[in-house]
């Protein structure tokens, strides 16, 4: 976890295999956010507002929170770190609100990675504030053309490549053969990413985050990004737990909580296909 951006850049399984993607060309210093891992988009997702794309939390230096308030947790995890971000005077010029953003990154006994964000409005002028949010998770995959995403079938989505027009997903699973940038709405709490070649399923569970973004830049966009290798799009996929369509508004003193839990499970074969039903219906 980097203090720069409160940014998780590595999560490995018991075999030491890396489950998150970080570009070989990523820069680890301001003003550029780290390309890969789990950037935090706050207080704005992408260009859905007047701020810089994805807001500023991923470009700021966070502090270790040595005395966090009591944490309601259902995990027996001892491996965690608490980070905190508060606005500087400079930040207040860009976004004139006082807040405390607390992030707990925890590793569960079974290797699950949990991120819990708590954002509190600490304005003293009585003003509410509104924000959108995403955990912009980059998963490492063997080959994007062999990957399926399950759990978003039949849902409505906004297509960022078509001026945020609204469509309904038609396929029985999402597969990839071109650039994708979609915001799925009112999504289930559980989404599965099936990696055919690695016989592995990555499961994302989320709470307080109704939307899910699915993104892969494909070849043209990959070549246009200075901090991204030309062919690296083949080995990554972003599936992001998010709150975008309905922005969150907090009055002074109010707190919002959004959580995601990532786990990796072996996939079994079933008639030549990975068997996701077990994963999606399992615990």
C-alpha positions as CSV (number, residue, x, y, z in Angstrom):
1,X,0.0,0.0,0.0
2,X,1.4,3.4,-1.0
3,X,0.7,6.5,1.1
4,X,0.7,8.3,-2.2
5,X,-2.9,7.9,-3.2
6,X,-3.8,5.5,-0.3
7,X,-3.1,3.2,-3.2
8,X,-3.0,-0.7,-3.0
9,X,-0.6,-1.9,-5.7
10,X,-0.1,-5.6,-4.9
11,X,-2.2,-8.5,-3.7
12,X,-0.9,-12.0,-4.1
13,X,-2.4,-15.5,-3.6
14,X,-0.8,-18.3,-1.5
15,X,1.3,-19.3,-4.6
16,X,2.8,-15.8,-4.8
17,X,1.0,-15.0,-8.0
18,X,0.1,-11.3,-8.4
19,X,-3.7,-10.7,-8.7
20,X,-3.6,-7.0,-9.4
21,X,-2.2,-5.4,-12.6
22,X,0.3,-2.5,-12.4
23,X,1.7,-1.1,-15.6
24,X,5.4,-1.6,-16.2
25,X,5.4,2.1,-17.2
26,X,3.5,3.3,-14.1
27,X,4.9,6.5,-12.4
28,X,5.0,6.4,-8.6
29,X,5.2,10.2,-8.0
30,X,3.0,13.3,-8.3
31,X,1.2,14.6,-10.1
32,X,0.4,11.4,-11.9
33,X,-1.7,8.7,-10.3
34,X,-0.2,5.2,-10.2
35,X,-1.4,3.3,-13.3
36,X,-2.8,0.0,-11.9
37,X,-3.6,-1.5,-8.5
38,X,-6.6,0.1,-6.8
39,X,-6.7,3.8,-7.4
40,X,-9.4,5.6,-5.3
41,X,-11.7,7.9,-7.3
42,X,-13.0,10.7,-5.0
43,X,-14.8,13.1,-4.9
44,X,-15.5,12.6,-8.6
45,X,-15.6,9.6,-10.9
46,X,-14.1,10.2,-14.3
47,X,-15.4,13.4,-15.9
48,X,-18.8,13.2,-14.2
49,X,-18.3,16.8,-12.7
50,X,-16.1,19.9,-12.8
51,X,-13.0,18.5,-11.1
52,X,-10.0,16.7,-12.7
53,X,-11.0,13.2,-14.0
54,X,-11.3,10.8,-11.1
55,X,-10.9,13.6,-8.5
56,X,-7.8,14.1,-6.3
57,X,-7.7,11.4,-3.6
58,X,-5.5,9.2,-5.8
59,X,-2.9,12.1,-6.2
60,X,-2.6,13.1,-2.6
61,X,-0.3,11.9,0.2
62,X,-2.3,10.1,2.8
63,X,-1.3,9.6,6.5
64,X,-1.4,6.5,8.7
65,X,-4.3,6.8,11.0
66,X,-2.9,5.7,14.4
67,X,-6.2,6.2,16.3
68,X,-9.1,5.4,14.0
69,X,-12.6,5.3,15.5
70,X,-14.1,1.9,16.3
71,X,-14.4,-0.2,13.2
72,X,-17.5,-2.4,12.8
73,X,-15.8,-5.4,11.2
74,X,-16.8,-9.1,10.7
75,X,-13.3,-10.2,10.0
76,X,-10.8,-11.7,12.4
77,X,-8.0,-10.1,10.3
78,X,-5.0,-8.8,12.2
79,X,-3.3,-7.7,9.0
80,X,-4.6,-4.2,8.3
81,X,-3.6,-0.6,8.0
82,X,-5.7,2.5,8.5
83,X,-5.1,5.6,6.4
84,X,-6.6,9.0,6.5
85,X,-6.9,11.9,4.1
86,X,-7.9,15.4,5.0
87,X,-8.0,18.5,2.8
88,X,-5.1,20.9,2.6
89,X,-5.7,24.7,2.1
90,X,-4.8,24.1,-1.6
91,X,-7.4,21.3,-1.9
92,X,-10.1,23.6,-0.4
93,X,-9.6,26.0,-3.3
94,X,-10.5,23.2,-5.8
95,X,-13.2,21.6,-3.7
96,X,-14.3,23.9,-0.8
97,X,-15.4,21.2,1.7
98,X,-13.9,19.8,4.9
99,X,-13.9,16.0,5.1
100,X,-12.2,13.1,6.7
101,X,-11.6,10.1,4.4
102,X,-10.6,7.0,6.4
103,X,-9.5,3.9,4.5
104,X,-8.9,0.5,6.0
105,X,-7.0,-2.0,3.9
106,X,-7.2,-5.5,5.4
107,X,-6.0,-8.9,4.4
108,X,-8.2,-11.7,5.6
109,X,-7.0,-15.1,7.0
110,X,-8.0,-16.8,3.7
111,X,-6.1,-14.2,1.6
112,X,-9.1,-12.0,0.8
113,X,-8.4,-8.3,0.3
114,X,-10.8,-5.9,1.9
115,X,-11.0,-2.1,1.5
116,X,-13.4,-0.1,3.6
117,X,-13.8,3.6,3.0
118,X,-15.5,6.0,5.5
119,X,-16.1,9.5,4.4
120,X,-17.4,12.1,6.8
121,X,-18.5,15.7,6.2
122,X,-16.7,17.9,8.7
123,X,-17.8,21.2,7.3
124,X,-18.4,23.8,10.0
125,X,-20.4,26.1,7.8
126,X,-23.5,23.8,7.7
127,X,-23.0,22.9,4.0
128,X,-23.7,19.5,2.7
129,X,-21.4,18.1,0.0
130,X,-22.0,15.6,-2.9
131,X,-19.5,13.2,-4.4
132,X,-19.2,10.2,-6.7
133,X,-16.8,7.3,-5.9
134,X,-15.0,4.2,-7.3
135,X,-12.5,1.6,-6.3
136,X,-10.8,1.6,-9.8
137,X,-9.5,-1.9,-9.4
138,X,-7.1,-3.3,-12.1
139,X,-7.2,-7.1,-12.1
140,X,-4.4,-9.1,-13.6
141,X,-5.7,-11.6,-16.2
142,X,-3.9,-14.1,-18.5
143,X,-5.5,-13.0,-21.7
144,X,-8.4,-10.5,-22.0
145,X,-10.0,-12.4,-24.9
146,X,-10.3,-15.5,-22.6
147,X,-12.0,-13.6,-19.8
148,X,-15.7,-13.5,-18.9
149,X,-17.4,-11.3,-16.4
150,X,-20.6,-12.8,-14.8
151,X,-23.2,-11.1,-12.6
152,X,-23.9,-8.1,-14.8
153,X,-26.2,-9.8,-17.4
154,X,-29.5,-8.1,-18.4
155,X,-28.5,-4.9,-16.5
156,X,-28.7,-1.4,-17.7
157,X,-25.4,0.5,-18.3
158,X,-24.2,3.9,-19.4
159,X,-21.7,3.6,-22.3
160,X,-18.9,6.1,-21.8
161,X,-17.8,5.5,-25.4
162,X,-21.2,6.7,-26.6
163,X,-21.8,9.9,-24.6
164,X,-23.1,8.0,-21.5
165,X,-26.1,6.7,-23.5
166,X,-28.1,4.1,-21.6
167,X,-28.4,0.5,-22.9
168,X,-29.3,-2.9,-21.6
169,X,-26.7,-5.7,-21.5
170,X,-27.8,-8.5,-23.8
171,X,-25.1,-11.3,-23.5
172,X,-25.2,-14.1,-20.9
173,X,-21.7,-13.0,-19.8
174,X,-19.5,-10.1,-20.7
175,X,-16.6,-11.0,-23.0
176,X,-14.0,-8.7,-24.6
177,X,-13.0,-8.1,-28.2
178,X,-12.7,-4.3,-28.3
179,X,-12.5,-1.3,-26.1
180,X,-15.0,-1.3,-23.2
181,X,-16.0,1.5,-20.9
182,X,-19.4,1.0,-19.2
183,X,-21.0,1.9,-16.0
184,X,-23.5,-0.9,-15.0
185,X,-26.3,0.3,-12.7
186,X,-28.0,-1.2,-9.7
187,X,-25.6,-4.2,-9.8
188,X,-25.6,-7.2,-7.4
189,X,-23.3,-7.3,-4.4
190,X,-21.2,-10.0,-6.1
191,X,-19.4,-10.0,-9.5
192,X,-17.2,-12.8,-10.9
193,X,-14.3,-12.5,-13.3
194,X,-13.5,-15.9,-14.8
195,X,-10.0,-16.3,-16.1
196,X,-10.2,-19.3,-18.4
197,X,-6.5,-19.8,-18.9
198,X,-5.5,-19.5,-15.3
199,X,-8.5,-21.7,-14.2
200,X,-9.1,-18.9,-11.6
201,X,-12.1,-16.8,-10.7
202,X,-11.7,-13.4,-9.1
203,X,-14.8,-12.5,-7.0
204,X,-15.7,-9.0,-6.1
205,X,-18.2,-8.4,-3.3
206,X,-19.3,-4.9,-2.5
207,X,-21.4,-3.0,-0.1
208,X,-22.7,0.6,-0.3
209,X,-21.6,0.8,-4.0
210,X,-24.5,0.1,-6.3
211,X,-22.7,0.6,-9.6
212,X,-19.9,-1.3,-11.4
213,X,-17.6,0.0,-14.0
214,X,-16.0,-2.3,-16.6
215,X,-13.1,-0.9,-18.5
216,X,-10.4,-2.1,-20.9
217,X,-8.7,0.5,-23.2
218,X,-7.8,-1.9,-26.0
219,X,-4.9,-1.3,-28.4
220,X,-5.4,2.3,-29.7
221,X,-6.0,3.9,-26.2
222,X,-3.2,1.8,-24.7
223,X,-0.7,3.2,-27.3
224,X,-1.9,6.7,-26.5
225,X,-1.2,6.4,-22.8
226,X,2.4,7.3,-21.8
227,X,2.2,5.4,-18.5
228,X,0.8,2.2,-20.1
229,X,2.5,-0.4,-22.2
230,X,1.3,-0.9,-25.8
231,X,0.2,-4.5,-25.3
232,X,-0.6,-4.4,-21.6
233,X,-4.3,-4.1,-22.2
234,X,-4.2,-7.9,-23.0
235,X,-3.3,-8.7,-19.4
236,X,-5.6,-6.4,-17.4
237,X,-9.3,-5.7,-16.7
238,X,-10.8,-3.0,-14.6
239,X,-14.0,-4.0,-12.7
240,X,-14.8,-1.2,-10.3
241,X,-17.2,-1.1,-7.4
242,X,-18.7,2.4,-7.6
243,X,-21.3,5.0,-6.7
244,X,-21.8,7.1,-9.8
245,X,-25.4,7.3,-11.2
246,X,-26.8,8.6,-7.9
247,X,-24.2,10.8,-6.2
248,X,-23.9,10.6,-2.4
249,X,-24.8,13.7,-0.4
250,X,-23.6,14.1,3.2
251,X,-24.7,16.7,5.6
252,X,-22.2,18.0,8.2
253,X,-21.5,15.2,10.7
254,X,-22.8,12.5,8.4
255,X,-20.6,9.5,7.3
256,X,-20.8,7.3,4.3
257,X,-19.3,3.8,4.1
258,X,-18.3,1.8,1.0
259,X,-16.6,-1.5,1.1
260,X,-15.2,-4.0,-1.4
261,X,-13.8,-7.5,-0.8
262,X,-11.8,-9.4,-3.3
263,X,-11.1,-13.1,-3.3
264,X,-9.6,-15.5,-5.7
265,X,-10.9,-19.1,-6.1
266,X,-9.9,-22.0,-8.3
267,X,-12.5,-22.5,-11.1
268,X,-13.7,-25.9,-12.1
269,X,-14.6,-27.0,-15.6
270,X,-18.1,-27.8,-16.7
271,X,-18.7,-28.9,-20.3
272,X,-15.6,-27.1,-21.4
273,X,-16.6,-23.8,-19.8
274,X,-15.7,-22.5,-16.4
275,X,-18.5,-23.1,-13.9
276,X,-19.4,-19.6,-12.5
277,X,-22.8,-20.6,-11.0
278,X,-21.1,-22.2,-8.1
279,X,-19.0,-19.1,-7.5
280,X,-21.9,-16.6,-7.8
281,X,-24.2,-18.7,-5.7
282,X,-21.6,-19.8,-3.2
283,X,-20.9,-18.0,0.1
